[in-house]
Amino acid sequence: MAFTTPQTVINRARRLWYVSAAQYPDATALEDFNIVYKLICNTIISEVDEDYFSDFVTVPFESARNEYQLYDDNVDINKVQKVEVRYDSTENFKEIKLGDKDWLANSLEEYNDEGTTPFYFIFDNSVFVYPAPTAAQTSAEIRMNVSLTPTDLAIWDNITFLEDAHRSLLADGQLPYIYQSRGLLNEKNDAQASFDTKLTDLIFTLSDRVSVPQEITIPNLSYFD
């Protein structure tokens, strides 16, 4: 069985540790799941490679809009490695340079002139890209090579960060919480030690690997009104 959502992981945890949905309801199980999920992902980031979870994020480049927030309900961007733009879907993406907001000589509005060499800067959890497309350039796009950090998942969200082979560890990480809720502290400590060992083994397994970014499209990155 593929563990593709938090619900499938929670179902596995209930089956393995002989608890019912009444004993371990979805709301409680999902809270525990997200703690374990982010712990595993953040351990990989800190112990293996801070850019391990890298992707290409493509968003529409909209007329008169320069600012794009680096997070939404499903994605939290930890670091921007590269920004590319195209002002028409028939063009190839072209990498643009990183600028420094504090060293810009003119007001920001002036950099929306069509003759401006495209550039970007990062400020206050947003990426700013100049110049913005004109009203006639309706198919412009921004593509960012970014490092991602995990966000809480809803119970039927897809688990995209961890590979199939590693997702069974999510259920193992829930067992200490199940035992603790029952007051079985010795069993809880044993389960925690077992999970920690498996997580350490996973880190060793991944340490020699190189992450390869995969392209994803997220058309609705939130932004400031």
Secondary structure, 3 states (H helix, E strand, C coil): CCCCCHHHHHHHHHHHHCCCCCCCCHHHHHHHHHHHHHHHHHHHHHHCCCCCCEEEEEEECCCCCCEEECECCCCEEEEEEEEEEECCCCCCCEECEECCHHHCCCCHHHHHCCCCCCEEEEECCEEEEECCCCCCCCCCEEEEEEEEECCCCCCCCCCCCCCHHHCHHHHHHHHHHHHHHCCCHHHHHHHHHHHHHHHHHHHHHHCCCCCCCEEEECCCCCCCC
